[in-house]
């Protein structure tokens, strides 16, 4: 038997100048089948089933030998070199995978197995690989080999150890053929970019890349803000190219993570892992470099590997715009505005690109198409705490005094220019709280605060996220803050416009503490103060009672805009704006006269015009002055004011 093993190893592996080469894995399996036929022939008893197995194994080996494949560098050679595997370990790996090679091997192993399982046993390995009564070397192999420790070869079954089955991890055998066959739901993510900036030339980055190309077991940990890490990770993937494979392992089980790492090892790929799994033992056993991102600090602290931290600075405006231009070059300069509003990492950008091209079809790709695709791809949570509105109102629908109108335009322009001022001109100075946009709208009911919020959302191509106070405020301690945190995070992720109507209910002044209710109310206000300040998005607060807003909030608003009741000129324009082109307005109606006679807010005008339309429709008549005056009187009555 010893001579047979020596013959198997010599004929299998042939060293060359470029390293060891060998025939394909199917040839090694056939060669081992021939060796198995020899072992079975030496057995004391041969029943009909054994004779059939010997005949199949011998014939299979003869057919393979006649083909004479050309030796070449095989995936198994790379694996053996990486793990420093010996001849017996190589035989163990081939034997454990033979059931995946041919149904004849399945029948042979089932006939030899004491429980009729279609796998080779530990006892069969000992007979093939070790010519000795003393099987200590076999036991040492099955307890200390990297194949066993890493889970490439697995033992299963109960009872005596020689009766345990040997088999490979999931889909390992096709990889040994050279096929790019990943386990189900484990395909690598496409997240690389070739867009570069000076960060890639930083000495720390070059050193980290060199360590990732080494053979040492270590972990390079990207550290920074999530969005910055994703962009920098895409740049590293672009540098590593085909040497790396990227996966999201958030909440992945240990068994799945072990299988994933094994497949990276088989392909000689660097695992790039995003998130934190449920267990870290597979990471601790991995014998090669790892690249980690968005990993919980507690996992890094417990990882028994050298950890090399790599800072991931926030990407510049130019880099984000270049990423958009890489994904959709047709957008040209429009990519700069898109990058300022939606600083997406390449992985999500690729999905937006695919969606936008599918929407555009044969028509040219435009920024409006990209905005439409973004609405689908930006993550959305539950709608239980906010009411989402697709804005339709535009600037011509808004009638305000020049001062308020100019302030609203300045607010939208400020957001568009924020990256230039903060990044290019250096006004951020390391203070992330300077980003975002916070506005306070003050004015009586019906003066256009909600409409102005909708106009801003429309100008920014964003959803208007109206806060539902009934679902935000909770009687349970800490629940209100938790609900608010979820809403702020959702707005930051989706880049929606967060709108707090009747904001004085949440942002009220802090009071002296007389009981527990006062203390917890002050805690809520303090939380809102800090969260609003670091909010990296657009938040609009509307109130009828400016004096009730805590003064500490006012410092945190970039714009405080007053919405006065409209004058006669504004009221006439509002009347005209609310009249549809197809509405049957009587010739006698003069909206300028109505504007002069009745001091009404915009909401009152809208309601009165709608009521007058219903009066006219009931009579199957035009909308007359009588119908309008009747509706106007009703509006004044509702507000408790005397009708002029």
N, C-alpha and C positions, 0 to 999 in steps of 0.2 A: 504493500500500500504506500510505503514511503516513496518508492520509485515512481509510482503513479502520480503522486502529488508533485514531485519534482518535475516530472514531464509536463504536467498541466501548467505549472508556473512558468517554465522556460519557454514553452510554445506560445504562451499567452502574451507575455510582455517582452518587448525588444527595445533596448535603449538605443537612442540616436543622438545626434548632435543637438537636436531641438528638444530633447527630452524623451521620456518613454512613450512608445506607441504600441498599439495593440489592435487586434481585429475587433469588429463590432461586438456589442454585448450579446447578440444572438449566437455568435460563433462561440463565445466563451461558455454560454449556457449549454450549447451542443457538446462542447468538449468535456464539460463537467458531466453531462449525461453519459458520455462514453465511459468516463471514470466510474460513474455509478453502476453501469452495467457490469464492469469488471468486479466491483465489490459484491454485487448480488450473485454473480456466478461463483464466488468463493463461499457462498453460504452453504450450510450443511443440508438444507432441504429446499427443494424448488418445486412448488406446485405449479399448476397450469397458469395461474395469475402471474406468478413470478416470471415464468418463462415468456409470457406475453410482454411483460414489462421490459425484460432484458432484450427481447427482439426489437421492440420499439426504440429503446434507448440506443442500441447499437446501430440500427438503421438510420436513426436521426443523426447520429454523429458521422456516419459515413457520408450521408448526403451533404452535410455541412462541410466536411473536410474536402469533398470534391469541388466545392465552389471556390476555395482558395481566395477569400477576400483580402484586399490590400490593407496591411496595418496602417493605422493613422492615429493621431491624437484623439482619444475618446473622452467623453465626460467622466467615465470611471477613472481614467488616468489622472485627470485633474483632481477628482475627489481623493484618490489615494495619496496623491502628492500633498494636498492640503492637510489631510488628517494623518499623514505618515502611516498609512496602513500597510501591514505585512501581507504575506502570501495567504496565510490562513484567514485573515480578515477579508481579503478580496474574495476568497472562495465562499466565506460566510455570506457576503453580500449577494453574490451571484446565485448561490443555492436558495437563499430566502426569496429571491425574485423569480425563480424559474416557473412557479405556478402562474405568474402573469404572462409567461412567454408562450406556452403551448398547452392545449387541452390534454395532450398525451402525458405531459408532466403532471397535470392535475390528477389523472387516473392513476399514474404510478405512485404518487405520494399518498393518495387515498388508500391504495391497496397496502402500502407499507405502514400506515399510521394506525396505532392501536385503537383510535376512536374514529377511523375512516375520514379524518379531516384532509382536505386537499392541500396540505402544506408539509414540507419536510420537518423532521423532528430534530431535537438536540442530539439524540442518539445517532441519527443518521449523519449529522455533521461530524460527530466524534469518529465514526467509522471511516468517513471520507478523508478527513484532514489530519488525524492523529493516529499513528501506528504504535500504540502503546496500551498496555493494560491500565497504566496510570493515566487517568484522564484529568489530572490537575491543570494541564495546559489548556484543555478545552474549557474547564470551568473559569480559569483566569481570563480567557478570551471573552466569555459570555458575561463577565462581571466588570471587566475593566476596559474593553474596547470602546473607542469613541463611537462606533456604530451603535452600540447598545445605549451608551450614556446619552447620546443625542437623539435617540429614538428612530434612527434610520432603519435599523433592524429591531423588530419587536418580538417578544416572547409572549405566548398566551397559552392558557390551559391550566388544569389542575393536576394534582397527583405528582408522581415522580418526575424529576427534572428531565431525564432523557425522553420523556413522553411529551414535553412541552413543544408547541408548534413554533416555527420560525416564519415570519413574513415581513414584507417591507411596509414602510409608511405609504400613505395614499398617493398614488400616481407617481411613484418614484421610478418604476421600471421604464415608462415612456421617456422620462427625462434622460435616463442612461442610454437610450437610443439616440438622444440628441434632439428630441422633440420639445417644443416650448409648451408643455402641457401642465398648467397650474391646477391645483385642486379647485373644486367647485366654489364659486363666489370669492376667489382669491386672486383674480387677475390684477397685475400692477396698475396703478393709476397713472394717467398721462398728465404730468404736472410740470414738465421742464420748460425752460425758456432759454433762448440764447441771447436775450437782452442783458447787457452787462453794464456795470458802472464801476466806480473806483473801489467799491467794497470788495469785489472779487480779487483785487490786487493787494488787499491789506495783508500784512505778514501773518496775522492770526488765521486768516482764511486759507492762505497758501499752506501754512503748516498743518491745518486741520485736513486739507485735501491730501497732503502727503501721508498723513497718518491713516487716513481712510484707505489708501492704496497699499498699506503694509499688511503683514500677516498676523499682527498682534491683536489679541482680544481686547477691545476698548470700545468706549461709547463717546462719540462727539455729540454734544447736546446743544442744539440751537436755543438761545434764550432771548426773550424780548416779548413785545406785544404780539398777540396772535396773528394779526394781519401782516405785520412786518416779518414774522417768522415764515409765513406761507410764501411771501414773495422771495425772501432770501433762500428758502428751501428750493424753490423752483430754479433759482440761479445756480445753486449747487448741483441740482440734478442735470442742468444743462452742461455744467463742467464735467460731471462724472459720466454722462452719456449712458451707453449700454452697460457700464459696469455696475449700475445701481438699479434697484427696483423699489418703488414707493408704494406703501400700503397705509391705510387708516386702520389702526388696531384698537380704537377706542372700545373699551369693554369687551375685547376679544378674550375668549377662554384660553386657558393654558394649553390645552390640547391643540386648538386651532393655531395658536401662535407657534407652538413647537413645529407643526407641520409646515407652516409658512417659512420659518427660518431654515428648515431642512431643505426646502426647495431653493431658497437663495444660495445655500451652501453647495447644492448639487450643480447649480448654474454658475458658480463662482461670481455671484452678484452681491453687492453691498446692500444689506437691508436698510431701507429708509422708512422709519416707522413714525407715524403721526398719532398722537394720543397716548393714553395709558391703558394697558390691558388689565384684566382682573388679577393676574399673577405675574411675577417677574422671573420665575425660575428658569423658563426657556432662555431669557435674555442672559441670565447669569451663566448658563452653560455654553453659550454660543462662542465658538473658538475663533472668531474673526471680527473685524471692525463693524460697528453699528453707527447709524446716523439717526438721532432722535430729535423730535420736534413736538412741542405742546405736551410735554411729559410732566406729570405731577412731580413736584419736588420730593415727595415722600418716596417715590420709586427710585429717583436718582440717588437719594441718601442711602438707600438700602442695597443698591446695586453693587455686587462684589467684583466690579471691573474698574479699571481706570476711567474716569469721566473727564473729558476735555470740554469745558464750556466754550461756546462760540457766540458772542453777542450778535444779535440781529437788529441793526439800526432801522429806524423807520425809513421806508423808501421815499425818495424825493418825488416832487411833482413831475419832473422830467422822466424819471424811471417809470412811473405809473402810466404816463401818457405813451411812452414807448411800448409798454406792454399792450395797451389798447391798439396801438398802430400795428404791432406785430400780429395781433389776432385779426384785426379788420382794417387792413391798409387803405381800403376805399374811403374810410371816414376822414382821412387827412387831418386837418386842424381841428375838426369836431371831436377828435379823440381826446384832446386836451380838456375840453369841458366835461366830457364823460368821465375822464379819469379823476377830475376834481370832485365830482359828485359821487362816483362809484369806484373807490379805490380797490378793485378786485384783484385777487391773486390769479395767476395763470390757470390753475385748475378750473376755477369757476368761469374764467373768461372764455376758455375753450368751449364750455357748454353754451354760454351766451352766444358765442360766434356761430355754433351749429344751429341754434334756434333762430338767430337773426337771418341766417342764409336760407333756412327753410321757410321763414315767413316772407322774405323778399322774393323768393322764387327766381324768376327771370328778370325781375326789375332791379335797378341799381340799389345797392345797400346804402341806407341813409341812417342818420342818427335817430330819427323817429322809430325806425325798425329796431334799433338797438335798445331803445327805451322800452319798447313793447316786449322784447325778449327778456329784459332785466326783470320785469314784473313777475315772470314765471320762475326765474332762477334764484331770486333773492329769497332766502329762507323765511318762512312765515310760521309763527307759532299759533297758539289758540286765539280764536276771535272772541273769547268769552269776556275779555276785559276792555276791548276797544271795538268801536264801530268803524269799519273801513269804508271810506267814500272815494270813489273815482271822481276827481275834480273835473268840472266842465267849464266853470266860470273863468273868464279871462279879463285882462285889464280893462277893455271897453265896458264890461258889465259893472265896474266899480265906480261909483260917483262919490268923491271925497274932496275936501279942500286941498289946495296945492301942497300945504305943509305935510299932511298925512300921506298924500299920494307919493310925494318925493321920498319920504321916509321908507315907504314900502319898497319902492324901486331900489333905494340904497341898500336895503336889507338883502334883497335878492342878488344884487351886484356884489355885496360883501361876501356872500357865500361862494360865488363863482371865482372871486379873486383871493380867497382865503389861502390857498396853497402858495400862490405867488408871494403874498405878504409874509406868511408865517415861515415858509421854507426858503424861498429864494432870497428874501430880504432879511431873514433871520430874526423876525419879531417873536417867534415862539420862545426862544431862549431856554429850551428844555422844559417849559411849562405846558404840559399837554392840555391843561384846563383852558387855554386860550382859544381852543378850537370849538367848533359848533356855533350855533346861532340861537339866541334866546330873545323872544319878543314879548312885550306886555301890551295888550290892547285894552284901553280903558274907554268907557263910554256908556251911555244909557242904552237900554234894550232897543234893538232894531236899527242901530246906527251903522251896521255893516261890518261888525267884527268877524262874525262867522264867514261872511262872504269874502272878506279880505284874506282870511286863512285859506279858503278854497282857492282863491286866485294865486296865492303864493305857492301852494302845492301844485297847481296846474303849471305855473311858470317853471317849477323845478322838476316837472315830470315825475311827481311822487304821489303816493296815496296820502289822503288825509285821515289820520288815525285819531278819531274822536274818543276821548276817555269816557268810559261809562263809570261814573262815580259810585253807582249802586253796587257794582261788582269789584270796585277797588277797595273801598273802605270796609273794614271788618271790625267786629267787636272783639275779636281775639287778639291778644297782645302779639305784636310782631307780624301779623298777617298782612296788614296794610302796607308796611314797608316791603314785604316780600312781593306783593302784587305790583307795587310801583316799580320795584327792581326789574321784574319780568317785562313790564311795559317799556321801560327805558331801553333795556337790552334789545327788545324786539325792534324798536324804532331805529336804533343804531345799526342793526343788522340789515334791515330792509330799506334803510335810508328814507323812511316815511316821515311826514310832517306830523309831529305830536301836538294835538290840540286839546288844551284843558279849558273847557267852557265853564263859566261860573267858578273861576279858579280860586276865589276867596274862600271857598269851602275847604280847600286843601292847604292853601298857602297863607292861612290866617296868621295874625300876629301871635307871638308867644305871650303867655300870661304868667302871672305869679302863681306859684304852686301852692294850692290849698288842699288838694287831695290827689289821689292816684290818677284820676282822669286827666287832671291838668298836667301831671308829669308825663304821661304817655302821649298826650297831644303835643307837648313840646318836643318829645323825642321824634315824633313823625315830622314835625316842621324842621327840626335839625337835620334829619335824614334828607328831606327834600332840598334843603339848602346845599348840602354837599353834593348830592347826586346831580342836581341841576347844573352845578358849576362845572362838573367834569363830563357833562353830557356832550358827546361828539356827534351832534345831529341838530335838527331844527325843532325847537319847542316853542309853541305859541300859547300864551295864557290870556284869556279874556275875562274881564271882570266889569261888573257894574259899580263896584264899590272899591275904588282904588285905595281909599283910606283904611280898608280892612286888611290890605296886603302887608305882610311883615316887611319893615324897611330894609332888613338884611337882604331880601330878595332883589330889591331895586338895583343894588350895586351889580348884581349878576346878569342883568339884562343889557344886551347891546342896544336895544331899541325899546323905548317906552312911547307908544303912539296914542294920542288922544283922538277919539272919534266923536266929534261934536254933532249935535243935531243939524241936519242939512238946512241951509238957507233956501230962499225962494228959488234962486237959480239952480241949486243942486236938486231941489224937489221937482222942478220941471223936467230936468234931465232924467231923474229916477222914474217919473211917470212915463216918459217916452221909452226908457229902457225896458220897462215891464210889459209893454204892449206888443204882442206878437204881430207880425206883418199881416197875417190872415184874419186878425180879430175884426169884427164888424163894429167899428167905432162910428157913432153918429157924427154928422158934420157939425153939429152945434157944440160939441165938446172942445173946450180950449184948456189944455193942460197947464198952460202958463197961468191962467186965471185961477185954476184949482190950487196951484202951487203958492200963489200969493195969498189966497184966502185961508188955506188950511195948513197950519204948522204941524206937519206929520213927519214921523221917522220913515226910513226906507221900508221897514217891515210893515208899518201901518199902510203905506201906499200899496205895497204888493198885495196885502190881504184885502184892502178895499177894492182894488181893481179885480181881483179874483171873485169876490162876492158879487160885484156889479155884473160880471160876466155870467154868473149863474142866474141872477135875477133876469137878465136879458134872455138867456136861453130858455128859461121857464115860460116867458111870454112869446118866444120865437120872434124876438125883435132885436134891433141893434142895441149896443151899449150906449145909453143916453145919459144926459146930465142928471136926470132924476134918479136913475139906478146908481150912478156914482155917488151922488150926495147921500142917498139912503145908506149905502155901504160905508161912506165916510163917517156918518153919524154913529153907526154901530161900532166902528173902531174907537172913536172917542169915548163912547160909553164903556167899552171894555177896559180902557185904561183909567177910567174914573175922572176924566177931564171933560170940561164943557166944550161942546162943539161950537165954533164961531158962527 
